[in-house]
Amino acid sequence: MDAKANHNITILVVDDSSFLLKAESILLEAMGYRVLTAENAYQAIQIISEQQVNLVITDYNMPYIRGDELVFLIHQRFPTLPVVVATSSEKTEIEPIKQAGVLKIFKKPLLEPQIKSLVEEVVDCN
């Protein structure tokens, strides 16, 4: 998949850490993807409601609404939208995330080979 083709793919990154949000956005944009960002689940749902999104990458540990809860909310309204959860915590409970219908679970930080493989998998499935 070349960078030019990537511009047709929009990825929403959700993270309450502005540093990680910026770092992930820079990486994804450098890979040629269109990137939208949200600092919390409320912003994420609003963005998904208003814009075409091909993939959501969300943090797990966020205030108010955790990543697994966001996955559940997304799939209530947008059941076919792929969602990936990224976590830096060793104590993250994996089972609630799986039950919410997440596509994949990754440990932070997300690296370029992981992201490239993930996006290609999602694009091939849709």
ROKEPA-555557 format. One record per atom (N, C-alpha, C): x, y, z. Coordinates in steps of 0.05 Angstrom, whole numbers, plus 5000, padded with zeros to 4 digits. Example, Ala and Ser with C-alpha at 12.3 -4.5 7.8 and 13.67 -1.06 7.14 Angstrom:
# ROKEPA-555557
526448865156 524649105156 526449345156 525749555142 527349795143 525850015157 
# end
This chain:
# ROKEPA-555557
501749765000 500050005000 501850255000 501550424980 503250654979 502050894994 503751085001 502851315017 500551465004 500551474977 498451624963 495751484968 495651224967 493151074972 492251105001 494151145019 493451175047 491751415053 491851615036 490251865041 487251805040 486451585030 483651515029 482751375056 484651335073 484151195099 484251405121 482051425136 481951605159 481951455185 483851525202 484251395227 483651595249 481951525268 481451685291 483051575314 484751755326 486351675349 485151815373 484651655394 483451755419 485351695442 486151915455 488051885478 487852135495 487752095521 487652325539 490452455543 492552315534 495252425536 495852585511 496052845513 496553015490 499252945477 501152865492 503752785481 503552545463 502252335473 501852085457 500052135434 497952295437 496152365416 497652495393 499352685399 500952815379 503052635366 504352465382 506352285372 505152075352 502851965360 501551775343 500451905317 499452145320 498452295296 500752355277 503052435287 505352495270 506152245255 506352025269 507151765257 505151685235 502651695241 500551615221 500551805197 500752065202 500852255180 503252215162 505552155175 508052095159 507751845142 505951665151 505451425135 503351475114 502251715113 500451795092 497451775098 496851715124 494051685131 492851955139 490251985135 488852225145 488152165174 488852355192 488552305220 486752505233 484852405249 483152565266 483952495295 483652685313 484352635341 482152715360 481952565382 480152625404 481552575430 481052755449 482252725476 480552565495 478152495487 476452335504 474252195488 472752025501 470651865487 468452045476 467752255490 465652435481 466352555454 468852655452 469752775427 469852565405 470652325412 470852105392 468152045380 466152015397 463451955387 462452175369 462952425376 462052655360 463452645333 466052595332 467552585307 466452365289 466152125301 465151895285 462351945274 460752095289 458052165280 458052355256 460152515255 460252735235 462052675210 463952495213 465852445192 466252145187 467052085162 467651805155 470251725167 470251515183 472651415196 472951115189 475351035182 475850755174 476850585197 478050715217 479250565239 479450755263 478950645287 479350795312 481550645328 483450805337 485550705355 485150865381 484350725402 483750865427 485450765450 486050945468 487350875493 485350725510 486350565528 484550415547 484050585572 486150685584 485850825610 485451125605 482851195605 482151475602 480151545623 480051805631 478151885651 475251865640 473451825658 470551825652 469651565637 470651525613 469851295598 472351145588 472650895597 475050735590 474850645560 477050545550 477150455523 475150235516 474750045535 472849825529 469949935528 469450135545 466750265544 466350415518 468450545509 468350695483 467850495460 469150275461 468750065440 465849985439 464649935463 461849855465 460050075453 460550325461 458950555451 459150575420 461550555410 461950565381 460450345367 460650105377 459349885363 456349885366 455250025385 452350055386 451350215362 452850425355 451950605333 453250535306 455650435307 457250375283 458450095285 456749895282 457549615288 459849505271 460249625247 462349515230 464949665231 465049885247 467550045249 469649895266 471949835254 474049705270 475249885291 475649775315 476849925337 479149765349 481349895353 483749775366 484149925392 484949775413 485549895439 488549865443 489650095452 492550095459 492650165489 494450025503 494650065531 497650065540 498250225559 500950215570 501050075597 498750015607 498549895633 498849595632 500449495651 500749205654 498349075668 496749245681 494449145697 491849165682 491849225656 489449255641 488048975639 485548985645 483848735643 483148695614 484248485602 483848425574 481048335567 479848175585 477248045579 475048255573 474748465589 472648665582 473148795555 475648825547 476248945521 475348755499 476048495502 475248295482 472148275480 470848285503 467948265503 466548505490 467948735490 466848975478 466948955447 468548775437 468648735408 470948865394 473148905409 475449035398 476848855377 477948985356 479348835335 481948725345 483548895358 486148815368 486848975393 488648865409 489649005433 492649015431 493749265434 496649305432 497649435457 500249385462 501649525483 502849775471 502649995486 503950245477 506950225481 508450375466 507550535444 507150375419 505350465402 504850335376 507250405358 508350215345 510550255327 509650235298 511150355280 510350365252 509750095240 511349885244 510649625232 507949515242 507349555268 504749475279 502449625265 502749885263 500650045251 500249975222 502449945207 502149875179 500749615175 501549415190 500349145189 497349165196 496749305217 494049335227 492249465206 493149685195 491549835175 491149675150 493249535141 492949365118 490849145123 490949025147 488948825154 486148935153 485749165165 483049295165 482149365137 483849475121 483149545094 482449295077 483949085081 483448835066 480748715074 479948755099 477448645109 475048805100 475349055093 473049235086 472949285057 
# end
